[in-house]
């Protein structure tokens, strides 16, 4: 593929990241900073949609600060008044997504955003309808992770819309039902080996350099904005 063609394809795609939150005030600034970092480094157009379900810990206030720092074109706040379930949060967020691809992931950093470029490369490689993170192939692994944890996923938006119409789950099993429905409907599914970690806040699984870089960058943003 010529470099011009690759650039044209890159410019034509936009990625919407759906981030449902509930009591994630401490993790949210870090996950957003990392998402912005890896998307900006990769050169892809993106938006991060934060769907807070009435968190009592100040998560929405933190999200509003992030919106001021990064801009309302990159950080979209679409809160709900109360906790209504993970599945409905994704459905709510998707209604506001302007990208032709949609990422579904956790706000608690159990999925590291560094894998975002790998998901995009895998999707382009096979023009997959869905790309799923898995710990069962390649170098994927798990730290402090159990089967209740959710998986990071990348969907073509039109595929996600069709899957949502088929799904009946509203809670944490929503993502599992989505992949089952995708197989039933014969959608093509690519897999990327990734490492899952337990919640970051309280016991960080990120490298020290990343934490230091994050804190320096955050301080700079607050000083200069």
C-alpha positions in Angstrom: 0.0 0.0 0.0 1.4 3.4 -0.9 1.9 5.9 1.9 -0.6 8.3 0.4 -3.3 5.7 0.4 -2.6 4.8 4.0 -2.8 8.4 5.0 -6.1 8.8 3.2 -7.6 5.8 4.9 -6.4 7.0 8.3 -7.9 10.4 7.8 -11.2 8.9 6.7 -11.7 6.9 9.9 -12.8 8.1 13.3 -12.8 6.1 16.6 -15.4 6.7 19.3 -14.4 5.3 22.8 -17.2 4.6 25.1 -16.2 4.9 28.8 -19.0 4.1 31.2 -18.1 5.3 34.7 -19.3 4.8 38.3 -17.1 6.1 41.1 -14.0 6.3 38.9 -12.9 9.8 40.0 -9.3 8.6 40.6 -8.9 6.5 37.6 -10.6 8.6 35.0 -7.9 11.3 34.5 -5.3 8.6 33.9 -7.3 6.5 31.5 -8.2 9.6 29.5 -4.6 10.9 29.5 -3.4 7.6 28.2 -6.1 7.3 25.5 -5.3 10.8 24.3 -1.6 10.0 24.3 -1.9 6.8 22.2 -4.5 8.1 19.8 -2.4 11.3 19.2 0.8 9.3 18.7 -1.0 7.0 16.2 -2.5 9.9 14.3 -6.1 8.7 14.3 -9.2 10.9 14.7 -11.1 10.1 17.9 -13.5 11.1 20.6 -13.9 9.8 24.1 -17.5 9.6 25.4 -17.9 9.5 29.1 -21.1 8.0 30.4 -21.3 8.6 34.1 -24.2 7.0 36.0 -24.7 9.5 38.8 -21.4 8.7 40.7 -21.5 10.1 44.2 -17.7 10.4 44.4 -17.3 13.4 42.0 -16.5 11.5 38.8 -18.6 13.8 36.7 -16.8 16.9 38.1 -13.5 15.3 37.2 -14.9 14.6 33.7 -15.8 18.2 33.3 -12.3 19.3 34.1 -11.0 16.8 31.5 -13.4 18.3 29.0 -11.9 21.8 29.7 -8.3 20.4 29.4 -8.7 18.4 26.2 -11.6 20.2 24.5 -15.3 19.3 24.0 -14.5 17.9 20.6 -12.4 15.1 22.2 -14.2 14.6 25.5 -18.0 14.2 25.3 -19.9 14.1 28.5 -23.2 12.1 28.3 -24.1 11.4 31.9 -27.2 9.8 33.3 -28.9 10.5 36.6 -28.5 7.1 38.2 -26.9 3.7 37.7 -28.9 1.9 35.0 -26.5 -0.9 34.0 -23.4 -1.3 31.9 -25.2 -2.5 28.8 -27.6 0.5 28.7 -24.6 2.8 29.3 -23.0 1.5 26.1 -26.2 1.9 24.2 -26.6 5.4 25.5 -23.1 6.3 24.5 -23.4 4.8 21.1 -26.3 7.1 20.3 -23.9 10.0 20.6 -20.9 8.4 18.8 -19.9 10.1 15.5 -17.1 7.7 14.7 -17.4 4.9 12.1 -15.6 2.6 14.6 -16.4 2.2 18.3 -14.2 1.0 21.2 -15.8 -0.4 24.3 -13.6 -0.5 27.3 -13.4 0.0 31.1 -12.5 3.3 32.8 -10.7 1.5 35.6 -7.6 0.7 33.6 -8.1 -3.1 33.6 -7.4 -2.6 29.9 -4.3 -0.5 29.0 -4.9 2.0 26.2 -1.5 1.1 24.7 -3.2 -1.7 22.9 -5.5 0.7 21.0 -3.1 0.9 17.9 -2.8 -2.9 17.8 -6.6 -3.2 17.7 -6.7 -0.7 14.8 -4.0 -2.5 12.9 -5.7 -5.9 13.4 -9.0 -4.5 12.1 -7.3 -3.0 9.0 -5.4 -6.2 8.4 -8.5 -8.3 7.9 -11.3 -5.7 7.6 -12.8 -7.4 10.7 -16.3 -6.5 11.9 -15.2 -7.0 15.5 -11.8 -7.1 17.2 -11.6 -8.6 20.7 -8.9 -8.6 23.3 -8.0 -12.0 24.5 -5.5 -13.5 27.0 -5.7 -16.9 25.3 -3.4 -16.3 22.4 0.1 -15.0 21.8 1.6 -13.1 24.6 -1.6 -12.1 26.4 -1.7 -12.5 30.1 -3.7 -11.7 33.2 -2.8 -10.0 36.5 -5.4 -10.0 39.3 -8.1 -10.7 36.8 -11.1 -13.0 37.0 -13.8 -14.0 34.6 -16.1 -11.3 35.7 -13.9 -8.7 34.1 -14.9 -7.2 30.8 -12.9 -7.3 27.5 -11.9 -4.4 25.4 -13.5 -4.5 22.0 -13.5 -2.6 18.7 -16.5 -2.7 16.5 -17.5 -1.3 13.1 -20.3 1.1 14.2 -23.0 -0.4 12.0 -22.1 -3.9 13.3 -22.4 -2.7 16.9 -25.7 -1.1 16.2 -27.1 -4.4 14.8 -25.7 -6.4 17.7 -27.2 -4.0 20.2 -30.6 -4.6 18.6 -30.2 -8.4 19.2 -28.9 -8.2 22.8 -31.2 -8.5 25.8 -28.6 -8.3 28.6 -28.3 -5.0 30.5 -25.6 -5.6 33.1 -22.0 -6.9 33.1 -22.8 -9.9 30.8 -23.7 -7.5 28.0 -20.3 -7.7 26.4 -20.2 -11.5 26.5 -23.6 -11.6 24.8 -22.4 -9.2 22.2 -19.6 -11.6 21.1 -21.9 -14.6 21.1 -24.4 -12.7 18.9 -21.6 -11.6 16.6 -20.6 -15.3 16.1 -24.2 -16.3 15.6 -24.6 -13.6 12.9 -21.3 -14.7 11.2 -19.5 -11.4 11.7 -15.7 -11.7 11.2 -13.8 -11.4 14.5 -10.2 -10.7 14.9 -8.2 -11.2 18.2 -5.4 -9.3 19.8 -3.4 -10.7 22.7 -3.5 -8.3 25.6 -2.7 -8.3 29.3 -5.5 -7.6 31.7 -4.8 -6.0 35.1 -7.0 -5.5 38.2 -8.0 -2.0 39.2 -5.1 0.5 38.9 -6.0 2.9 41.7 -4.7 1.7 45.1 -2.2 -0.7 43.5 -0.8 0.6 40.3 0.1 -1.9 37.6 1.4 0.8 35.3 5.1 1.5 35.0 6.7 4.2 37.2 7.8 6.2 34.1 4.2 6.3 32.9 2.9 7.6 36.2 5.6 10.2 36.4 4.9 11.3 32.8 1.2 11.5 33.5 1.7 13.6 36.6 4.1 16.0 34.9 1.7 16.3 31.9 -1.3 16.8 34.1 0.5 19.5 36.1 1.5 21.3 32.9 -2.0 21.2 31.5 -3.5 22.7 34.7 -0.9 25.4 34.8 -1.3 26.4 31.1 -5.0 26.1 30.7 
